[in-house]
Amino acid sequence: MTVVSFDFDDTLAEYSSAGWYGGCVLVCIPKFLELLKEYYALGCKCIILTARSPLDEHIAEIEQFLKDHDIEHAVSEVVFTSHQPKGPFAKVLEVNLHYDDSVDHLESVRSFGIQAISSI
């Protein structure tokens, strides 16, 4: 089975201004949300590989995002690297393709022979 991983921040989701009242809200980046749905529909295993730490508020925010966009069934797991390079995690997870906005994480994943595509 092909495993496709997606970074969360600035790949699947981004913070956007909340308008007149200030603050920010978490919104999807449609291009990559649709891509995740397409890979899932093709039978791929889709995971989120995030540099975030597994703090309760991060877990809750990602879980809520998955529910809000009706993709919790399409994401097999969420893996937190706690700001460590993603390459070793991608290798252990047997990732075949990774999407990320971070040059450092893209290079780390590629160093393990895994295809990585910039989401910028």
C-alpha positions as CSV (number, residue, x, y, z in Angstrom):
1,M,0.0,0.0,0.0
2,T,1.3,3.5,-0.9
3,V,1.7,5.7,2.2
4,V,1.4,9.5,1.6
5,S,2.2,11.9,4.5
6,F,1.2,15.5,4.8
7,D,2.7,18.2,7.0
8,F,-0.1,20.0,8.9
9,D,0.9,23.6,9.4
10,D,1.2,25.6,6.2
11,T,0.4,22.5,4.1
12,L,-3.0,21.1,5.1
13,A,-3.9,24.1,7.3
14,E,-2.9,27.7,7.9
15,Y,-3.9,30.5,10.3
16,S,-5.9,33.3,8.8
17,S,-7.0,36.6,10.2
18,A,-10.4,36.5,12.0
19,G,-11.5,39.8,10.6
20,W,-12.7,42.8,12.5
21,Y,-12.2,41.3,16.0
22,G,-8.6,40.3,15.4
23,G,-7.1,36.9,16.3
24,C,-6.6,34.0,13.9
25,V,-8.6,31.0,12.8
26,L,-7.3,27.7,11.5
27,V,-8.4,27.2,7.9
28,C,-7.7,24.5,5.3
29,I,-5.5,25.0,2.3
30,P,-7.9,23.6,-0.3
31,K,-5.4,22.3,-2.8
32,F,-3.7,19.9,-0.3
33,L,-7.0,19.0,1.4
34,E,-8.4,17.9,-1.9
35,L,-5.1,16.1,-2.7
36,L,-5.3,14.1,0.5
37,K,-8.9,13.1,-0.4
38,E,-7.8,12.0,-3.8
39,Y,-5.0,9.8,-2.5
40,Y,-7.4,8.3,0.0
41,A,-9.9,7.6,-2.7
42,L,-7.2,5.8,-4.7
43,G,-6.5,3.5,-1.8
44,C,-3.5,5.1,-0.3
45,K,-2.8,5.3,3.4
46,C,-2.7,9.0,4.3
47,I,-1.1,10.2,7.5
48,I,-0.2,13.6,9.0
49,L,3.4,14.0,9.9
50,T,3.8,17.2,11.9
51,A,6.7,18.8,13.6
52,R,4.3,19.9,16.4
53,S,4.7,18.3,19.9
54,P,2.0,16.0,21.1
55,L,0.5,18.5,23.6
56,D,-3.2,18.2,24.4
57,E,-4.0,21.5,22.6
58,H,-2.2,20.4,19.4
59,I,-3.9,17.0,19.4
60,A,-7.3,18.6,20.0
61,E,-6.7,21.2,17.3
62,I,-5.8,18.7,14.7
63,E,-8.6,16.3,15.6
64,Q,-11.1,19.2,15.4
65,F,-9.7,20.2,12.0
66,L,-10.1,16.6,10.7
67,K,-13.8,16.6,11.9
68,D,-14.5,20.1,10.6
69,H,-13.4,19.0,7.1
70,D,-14.8,15.5,7.3
71,I,-11.6,13.7,6.7
72,E,-11.0,11.9,10.0
73,H,-11.8,8.6,8.2
74,A,-9.1,9.4,5.5
75,V,-6.2,10.0,7.9
76,S,-4.9,6.8,9.4
77,E,-2.8,8.5,12.0
78,V,-1.2,11.7,13.2
79,V,2.5,11.5,14.0
80,F,4.2,14.3,16.1
81,T,7.9,14.7,15.7
82,S,8.4,17.3,18.4
83,H,10.4,19.5,16.0
84,Q,12.8,16.6,15.1
85,P,13.7,16.0,11.5
86,K,10.9,14.1,9.7
87,G,13.1,11.8,7.6
88,P,13.6,9.1,10.2
89,F,9.9,9.2,11.1
90,A,9.0,8.9,7.4
91,K,11.3,5.9,7.0
92,V,9.9,4.0,10.0
93,L,6.3,4.8,8.8
94,E,7.2,3.5,5.3
95,V,6.2,6.7,3.7
96,N,6.4,6.8,-0.1
97,L,5.6,10.4,-0.7
98,H,5.6,13.4,1.6
99,Y,4.2,17.0,1.2
100,D,5.8,19.8,3.3
101,D,6.5,23.5,3.3
102,S,9.8,23.3,5.2
103,V,12.9,23.0,3.1
104,D,14.7,21.3,6.1
105,H,12.0,18.6,6.5
106,L,11.9,18.1,2.7
107,E,15.6,17.5,2.6
108,S,15.5,15.2,5.7
109,V,12.8,13.1,4.1
110,R,14.6,13.0,0.7
111,S,17.8,11.9,2.5
112,F,16.0,8.6,3.2
113,G,15.2,8.1,-0.5
114,I,11.6,9.2,-0.1
115,Q,10.0,11.4,-2.6
116,A,9.1,14.8,-1.1
117,I,7.2,17.7,-2.7
118,S,7.1,21.3,-1.6
119,S,3.7,22.6,-0.6
120,I,4.8,26.2,-1.2
